[in-house]
Amino acid sequence: MIESMGLKADLHMHTNFSDGELSPNELLTLCVRKGLSIISITDHDSVSAFPDAVAQGKKIGLEVITGVELSASLDDKDIHILGYFVNYENKRLQEYLEFFRIERVKRAERIVTKLNALNIPLKFESVMERAGIGSVGRPHIASALLDQGFIKTYHEAFDRYIGNSGPAYEKKFQLSPEEAIQLISSSGGLSFLAHPGRFTSEEVIQHLIKKGLDGIEVIHPSHTPAHSAHYRGIVGEYFLLESGGSDFHGGKKSDGVTLGEYFIDGGKVEMMKNRLFSQQLSK
């Protein structure tokens, strides 16, 4: 652990394989420029950034931890679960992620249909073109709306149309938190509650801990210092692990978020590796 202490680790960022703007290579190059030593790419429902990102990281002296971000739902509330150190070649994981990506396309079609009914003639093809190789999601729809002049700002799309209470909102297919945690575990990874902020109740956190959650994302741009202190206390009380990162996307979605400003110490990553080693020994 001593070798990793003092190193900056950002364990939450996205590439153009989900809703980020940068390719894996572009993102890794920027991470080195920003002084990061350890990162995890956590694309939504995709591990396609690997293995190229891992190989590129070795070339430029950046440790790349495999990761993924899954959407779950509990009592009609969205919960995001981060998976670290997953085996991206795991067949079961690959099958689930492919299913999720297909469901994302179906959801995007339903949202565009609702927008058309609101006299916004957005074409579904333009959304898919905006998504490119990524897992299509609402950020791509917002960007397509902005590109074609239907809105004046990126955030207006969510505020007026596709936010959770908007007239064009459509729910996405989601796992239960237990299913997400089990999927990550079965692919060799550790599961973390992403950006709990002020919206995740103590009851939900307790439920997730009982279901096998390994840790909590303590550092995140949406967290105040009080939030971080609170979740760090829970981590200590229940012998969980601590994660953190910038949730960097690049482009419009990362307004105000600077890569390199939100990170955890590399020693926390070593604690994750030790937990994984202990779990493997106990199997």
Beta strands, then each sheet from edge to edge (+ up, - down):
strand 1: 8-13
strand 2: 38-41
strand 3: 63-74
strand 4: 77-84
strand 5: 190-193
strand 6: 215-219
strand 7: 241-244
strand 8: 264-265
sheet 1: 7+ 6+ 5+ 4- 3+ 2+ 1+ 8-
end
